[in-house]
Amino acid sequence: MRYASLKRLRTLLLQAGIGLLLYGAGAADAAAASCTVDIDSANFGNVDTLSGASADATAQVSISCSGVSANATAVTLCGNLGSGSGGTSGGTRIMRSGTNELGYQLYADAGRATRWGSYDDTTLGQPRTIRIAASDGEANGAVTLYGGLSAGQTSAATGTYLSSFTTGEVRFYYEEGTTLDCAAPTSATLAQASFTVQATVAANCLIAVSNLDFGLHGLIDSEVTASGGVDVTCTPNSTYSIAMDGGLAAATNPEQRLMRSGTNTIAYGLYADQAHSRPWGATGSALVSGTGAGAVQSIPVFGRVAPQPAAVGNYTDTVIVTVTYF
């Protein structure tokens, strides 16, 4: 009888030991990583849309995971980025300033060849697969988000352009290990973040001029005219004014500039109209002003030589043309 009781006691202890062992194994399996993602703002700064050059921006994506299982060597994340508050056009993301638009794209590489999008809208690119090495229950790391703004957007008006990415558009699915499929990641745990993309289109103007040639004449006993032009290209919504100085003689009267041939001179004037009623000078009402359109604006320049005595010679002058804009 005493022997039977001892045998039963041993059986109960064995069952209790197995139960404890199984419970411990279940607790280890239940451990899982918890990750947070933080993304800096991407700012292109001042963008010159007339230069013909593209613009770049970068932002750091910081990842921090805790509670990683002891047997996990890595955590895999699938980074999904949506369209942003500016929306898209033909697969290009858009920043907005009021009703004005500025196109850009987000990339996963410094060469800006691999677009960064999301698994549920691949027109913007594919989600980015990120693997972070795990150690001592943690996995911490960072990757770079690359922004690219294409050249040739001359129709973009001056202003500050913005696109905001909310948590609903910044989704990082993650799980321990290296097997997470970023083409269908939604069974994994979700971490969300938010960030902004910004650029400022500053006023700018480009200018080109053509010369005036009054031609070959004998006596200047009647009015002589000629025309040239100023081609100005300014950022839309910018305001500009064009000044012409007094030439090499530093004339203060725009109708009395001087062409020279040695010590001999011929007086002439430059005008903004064919009737020669609007002298073109360097100050006040003698300036010619306008508003930028993002395309070339050709502004004619009219020259006039009044009848006057002149010695034989080749007469020239140099006038500096200055465009001021804001």
Secondary structure, DSSP 4 states (H G I P E B T S, - for coil): -HHHHHHHHHHHHHHHHHHHHHHHHHHHHH---EEEEEE--EEEEEE-TTSS--EEEEEEEEEEEES--TT--EEEEEEEE---TT-EETTEEEEEETTEEEEEEEESSTTS-SBB-BTTBGGG-BPEEEEEE-BTTBEEEEEEEEEEE-S--TTPPSEEEEEEE-TTTEEEEEEESS---TTS-TTSEEEE--EEEEEEE---EEEEEE-------S---S-EEEEEEEEEEE-TT-EEEEEE--TTTT-SSTT-EEEEETTEEEEEEEESSTTS-SB--SSGGGSEEEE--SSEEEEEEEEEE-S----SS--B----EEEEE-
